[in-house]
Amino acid sequence: MPADLPLDAYSQVVSGVAAELTPKVASLRVPQAGRSRGGESLGSAVVFTGDGFLLTNAHVVGRSQGGTALFADGTSASFSVVGADPLSDLAVVRAAGPTPPPAELGEAEQLVVGQLVVAVGSPLGLAGSVTAGVVSAVGRSLPTRSGAAARLVEDVIQTDAALNPGNSGGALADAHSRVVGINTAVAGIGLGLAVPVNATTRRIISTLMQHGRVRRAYLGLVSSPAPLPVPLQERFGRASGLRVAEVVPGGPADRAGLRTGDLLVSAAGQPVQKAQDLQRLMFGDAIGRPLAITVMRNGALVDVIAQPSELVAA
């Protein structure tokens, strides 16, 4: 192609996103005891406020209290860890020096399969690396763990944009340079995952900035999406609820009388169709407070009142 010909539309979008976001995504070097590379772990982080806050993965910072952020223009700044939440794999850090202007956070709920996305990060420590692909799937689940506590990060974004170690904590952006996800895992060849930027994760980010940790309520049940009976679909205008697969003995759900096989229809007056609908209610303000739950049991709607306790990681 002659050098004076304009870029094709695809290249214009990808190069535009790269130009906008590369300065706003830092390469992180985080001291970690017992690690290779001189005791450092490598990752990425996205500047998301004008006063030095960056968003990354909890597994990137681990138990460290700080490290060094390196930017594409060659500048660097030390950072301190403001808070980390292993159960969502998100962390907030704050740079001690000047940072580039913040990236714009988007809304992952609006993504569709096949949509163009661009990943910006520092794979293998190579700062300012850009790859592009499409949204391969939405609504995936990513198991996370903090001590003995386990949780599923719901609505995880799956992409075929190439991701490698060091991309974790970097930006997954749409064609308008809005950050719709934080790259978190390389699941296999040609398969990457990103924690979505949505209402739930925005609340987690805000809580980390204010309090340094996220308190969560605990019901003590395991559930999965299941279809509602046709009469209930017509009544409620939706197709699914949550089937209780397991109730932890002695837990809040057990004490409330919930049983394996119950089909959850609503909680706190809100419809529940997927695990995230229930999990978004399980923040600190729900601890110790009555939670009204409606289930379908043996063909009848049953109301129960549960009182969530605090989830304590071992």
DOVO-222823 format. One record per residue (C-alpha): residue in three letters; residue number from 1; x, y, z. Coordinates in steps of 0.001 Angstrom, whole numbers, plus 500000, padded with zeros to 6 digits. Example, Ala and Ser with C-alpha at 12.3 -4.5 7.8 and 13.67 -1.06 7.14 Angstrom:
BEGIN
   code   pos        u        v        w
    ALA     1   512300   495500   507800
    SER     2   513670   498940   507140
//
This chain:
BEGIN
   code   pos        u        v        w
    MET     1   500000   500000   500000
    PRO     2   501440   503433   499079
    ALA     3   502548   505398   502123
    ASP     4   500362   508378   501274
    LEU     5   497093   506415   501354
    PRO     6   494934   506945   504469
    LEU     7   494497   504207   507038
    ASP     8   491544   501887   506628
    ALA     9   488632   502381   509025
    TYR    10   489678   499531   511340
    SER    11   493219   500834   511653
    GLN    12   491954   504359   512271
    VAL    13   489886   503162   515226
    VAL    14   492625   501023   516779
    SER    15   495337   503641   516315
    GLY    16   493027   506318   517705
    VAL    17   492323   504287   520844
    ALA    18   496038   503525   521191
    ALA    19   496957   507195   520933
    GLU    20   494319   508157   523507
    LEU    21   494927   505451   526097
    THR    22   498601   504488   525896
    PRO    23   499719   507541   527930
    LYS    24   497074   506749   530559
    VAL    25   498048   503120   531187
    ALA    26   501047   502601   533445
    SER    27   503392   499667   533785
    LEU    28   503535   498572   537428
    ARG    29   506505   497083   539205
    VAL    30   505457   495662   542532
    PRO    31   507943   494216   545044
    GLN    32   506862   490699   545981
    ALA    33   508747   488427   548360
    GLY    34   509664   485131   546780
    ARG    35   509031   486266   543197
    SER    36   511334   486066   540197
    ARG    37   512619   489167   538335
    GLY    38   514368   490410   541417
    GLY    39   511377   489916   543661
    GLU    40   508998   491999   541518
    SER    41   505682   491231   539910
    LEU    42   504731   493056   536731
    GLY    43   501365   494400   535751
    SER    44   499478   497380   534388
    ALA    45   497165   500057   535781
    VAL    46   494784   502656   534363
    VAL    47   494689   506285   535510
    PHE    48   491021   506983   536233
    THR    49   491005   510209   538295
    GLY    50   492735   513536   537934
    ASP    51   494372   513284   541344
    GLY    52   496494   510203   540843
    PHE    53   494267   507186   541447
    LEU    54   494904   504155   539228
    LEU    55   492852   500996   538803
    THR    56   494489   497586   538564
    ASN    57   494036   493959   539637
    ALA    58   494212   492760   543226
    HIS    59   496455   489890   542143
    VAL    60   498928   492369   540650
    VAL    61   499530   494169   543956
    GLY    62   499139   491059   546114
    ARG    63   500038   491888   549715
    SER    64   502429   494698   548796
    GLN    65   501898   498211   550086
    GLY    66   503293   499985   547037
    GLY    67   505633   499987   544077
    THR    68   506554   501997   541005
    ALA    69   504378   503121   538093
    LEU    70   506105   503821   534771
    PHE    71   504316   505830   532084
    ALA    72   504679   505827   528326
    ASP    73   506351   509259   528285
    GLY    74   509244   507869   530336
    THR    75   508207   509386   533660
    SER    76   507698   507289   536774
    ALA    77   506140   507695   540191
    SER    78   506002   505644   543331
    PHE    79   502547   504500   544345
    SER    80   500850   503240   547466
    VAL    81   498089   500637   547559
    VAL    82   494856   502307   548650
    GLY    83   492835   499107   548782
    ALA    84   492482   495690   547178
    ASP    85   489538   493356   546847
    PRO    86   490635   489821   545888
    LEU    87   487026   488670   545490
    SER    88   486534   491005   542523
    ASP    89   490238   491035   541559
    LEU    90   490247   494834   541640
    ALA    91   492617   497185   543414
    VAL    92   493095   500937   543632
    VAL    93   496540   502515   543946
    ARG    94   497590   506163   544153
    ALA    95   500653   507699   542555
    ALA    96   502791   510007   544653
    GLY    97   503654   512242   541701
    PRO    98   501939   513756   538655
    THR    99   500022   511414   536348
    PRO   100   498599   511779   532838
    PRO   101   494954   512862   532449
    PRO   102   492466   510127   533422
    ALA   103   490907   507645   531051
    GLU   104   487135   507668   530675
    LEU   105   485361   504696   532239
    GLY   106   482650   503199   530040
    GLU   107   479823   500727   530622
    ALA   108   480379   497028   529998
    GLU   109   476654   496258   530129
    GLN   110   476347   497813   526676
    LEU   111   478888   495487   525030
    VAL   112   477736   493023   522371
    VAL   113   479440   489907   521033
    GLY   114   481532   490734   517996
    GLN   115   482207   494317   519067
    LEU   116   485714   495677   518527
    VAL   117   487799   496082   521684
    VAL   118   491374   497227   522206
    ALA   119   493659   496053   525021
    VAL   120   496366   498419   526299
    GLY   121   498909   497279   528850
    SER   122   502441   496121   529552
    PRO   123   502678   492425   528640
    LEU   124   505964   490904   529786
    GLY   125   506971   494375   530992
    LEU   126   506757   495884   527491
    ALA   127   505018   499165   528286
    GLY   128   502565   500724   525876
    SER   129   501626   497515   524062
    VAL   130   498361   497500   522122
    THR   131   496375   494558   520779
    ALA   132   492917   494444   519242
    GLY   133   490173   491896   518833
    VAL   134   486496   491423   519453
    VAL   135   484242   490633   522374
    SER   136   484107   486847   522068
    ALA   137   481465   486413   524771
    VAL   138   479860   488252   527662
    GLY   139   478429   486919   530888
    ARG   140   481327   484581   531665
    SER   141   482169   483798   535298
    LEU   142   485631   484120   536821
    PRO   143   486254   482214   540072
    THR   144   488216   484248   542642
    ARG   145   489289   483469   546188
    SER   146   490408   485283   549308
    GLY   147   491530   482811   551928
    ALA   148   488683   480310   552348
    ALA   149   486118   482679   550810
    ALA   150   485265   482062   547171
    ARG   151   483220   484140   544790
    LEU   152   482344   484366   541119
    VAL   153   482998   487624   539312
    GLU   154   479959   487694   537056
    ASP   155   479545   489120   533546
    VAL   156   483264   488818   532839
    ILE   157   484205   489868   529312
    GLN   158   485866   487279   527079
    THR   159   488008   488626   524235
    ASP   160   490395   487292   521629
    ALA   161   492622   490377   521898
    ALA   162   496052   488959   522688
    LEU   163   496864   489130   526410
    ASN   164   500051   488019   528125
    PRO   165   501443   488171   531666
    GLY   166   501793   491839   532546
    ASN   167   498569   492806   530749
    SER   168   496730   492235   534030
    GLY   169   495391   495536   535327
    GLY   170   495482   497169   531896
    ALA   171   492609   498654   529930
    LEU   172   490122   496931   527693
    ALA   173   488516   499732   525715
    ASP   174   485766   500202   523159
    ALA   175   486122   502059   519862
    HIS   176   485522   505381   521638
    SER   177   488492   504863   524004
    ARG   178   486195   504227   526968
    VAL   179   487554   501664   529418
    VAL   180   484939   498926   529644
    GLY   181   487039   496316   531426
    ILE   182   490219   495684   533395
    ASN   183   492178   492810   531875
    THR   184   492587   490164   534521
    ALA   185   493458   486740   533189
    VAL   186   494921   484832   530309
    ALA   187   492681   481790   530153
    GLY   188   494335   480084   527187
    ILE   189   495653   480595   523676
    GLY   190   493540   483281   522016
    LEU   191   491414   483698   525113
    GLY   192   491517   486627   527531
    LEU   193   489203   487760   530308
    ALA   194   488487   491185   531768
    VAL   195   486593   492330   534853
    PRO   196   483755   494528   533560
    VAL   197   483286   498187   534416
    ASN   198   479640   498311   535502
    ALA   199   477469   499475   538382
    THR   200   478733   496755   540738
    THR   201   482431   497281   540065
    ARG   202   482025   501065   540231
    ARG   203   480658   500592   543734
    ILE   204   483610   498377   544638
    ILE   205   486053   500963   543294
    SER   206   484366   503755   545244
    THR   207   484411   501688   548438
    LEU   208   488106   500885   548028
    MET   209   488884   504586   547576
    GLN   210   486948   505532   550697
    HIS   211   487640   502636   553052
    GLY   212   490476   500574   551591
    ARG   213   488468   497359   551670
    VAL   214   485073   495995   550738
    ARG   215   482807   494555   553424
    ARG   216   480438   491947   552063
    ALA   217   477318   490312   553343
    TYR   218   476973   486531   553273
    LEU   219   473890   484399   552696
    GLY   220   475428   480948   552528
    LEU   221   473951   479516   549366
    VAL   222   475079   478444   545919
    SER   223   472779   479130   542996
    SER   224   472656   479059   539209
    PRO   225   470263   480534   536617
    ALA   226   467202   478425   535842
    PRO   227   464040   479027   533783
    LEU   228   460892   480230   535528
    PRO   229   457673   478273   534945
    VAL   230   455714   479729   532037
    PRO   231   453003   481280   534258
    LEU   232   455676   483142   536242
    GLN   233   457425   484229   533045
    GLU   234   454180   485822   531937
    ARG   235   453514   487299   535368
    PHE   236   456952   488811   535910
    GLY   237   457928   489472   532299
    ARG   238   461203   487581   532459
    ALA   239   462404   484097   531688
    SER   240   464664   483055   534551
    GLY   241   465416   483046   538260
    LEU   242   468115   481476   540432
    ARG   243   467925   477809   541438
    VAL   244   469408   477083   544876
    ALA   245   471942   474297   544373
    GLU   246   473340   474230   547909
    VAL   247   472542   475771   551286
    VAL   248   475386   476050   553805
    PRO   249   474283   474413   557072
    GLY   250   473832   476965   559836
    GLY   251   474254   479923   557492
    PRO   252   471816   482834   557088
    ALA   253   469963   481174   554195
    ASP   254   469604   477958   556183
    ARG   255   468308   479825   559247
    ALA   256   465793   481641   557042
    GLY   257   464391   478342   555789
    LEU   258   465729   478373   552244
    ARG   259   466109   474915   550753
    THR   260   468022   473227   547975
    GLY   261   465802   473298   544886
    ASP   262   464109   476612   545715
    LEU   263   463853   478945   542743
    LEU   264   464699   482520   543761
    VAL   265   462438   485040   542080
    SER   266   463275   488272   543919
    ALA   267   465378   489670   546753
    ALA   268   464868   493029   548472
    GLY   269   462027   493604   546033
    GLN   270   464383   493325   543058
    PRO   271   464264   490604   540381
    VAL   272   467046   488021   540435
    GLN   273   467949   486277   537208
    LYS   274   471692   485736   537589
    ALA   275   474182   485481   540440
    GLN   276   475236   489110   540039
    ASP   277   471692   490262   540836
    LEU   278   472055   488681   544267
    GLN   279   475720   489578   544747
    ARG   280   475141   493283   544093
    LEU   281   472934   493268   547209
    MET   282   475651   491674   549324
    PHE   283   477603   494757   550355
    GLY   284   478305   496015   553860
    ASP   285   475007   497848   554334
    ALA   286   473134   494538   554069
    ILE   287   474958   492938   557012
    GLY   288   472581   492170   559870
    ARG   289   469567   493698   558138
    PRO   290   466414   491765   557147
    LEU   291   466418   490733   553494
    ALA   292   463081   489728   551977
    ILE   293   463394   486875   549485
    THR   294   460647   485322   547353
    VAL   295   461106   481791   546050
    MET   296   459118   479309   544017
    ARG   297   458739   476065   545993
    ASN   298   456523   473121   545083
    GLY   299   454547   475249   542668
    ALA   300   453854   478086   545129
    LEU   301   455488   481424   545876
    VAL   302   457014   481517   549371
    ASP   303   458349   484592   551175
    VAL   304   461231   484260   553633
    ILE   305   463273   486795   555598
    ALA   306   467028   486239   555760
    GLN   307   469539   488234   557792
    PRO   308   472926   488232   556025
    SER   309   476042   488019   558165
    GLU   310   479454   489456   557347
    LEU   311   481662   487463   555017
    VAL   312   484978   486947   556759
    ALA   313   487915   485718   554715
    ALA   314   490161   483229   556415
//
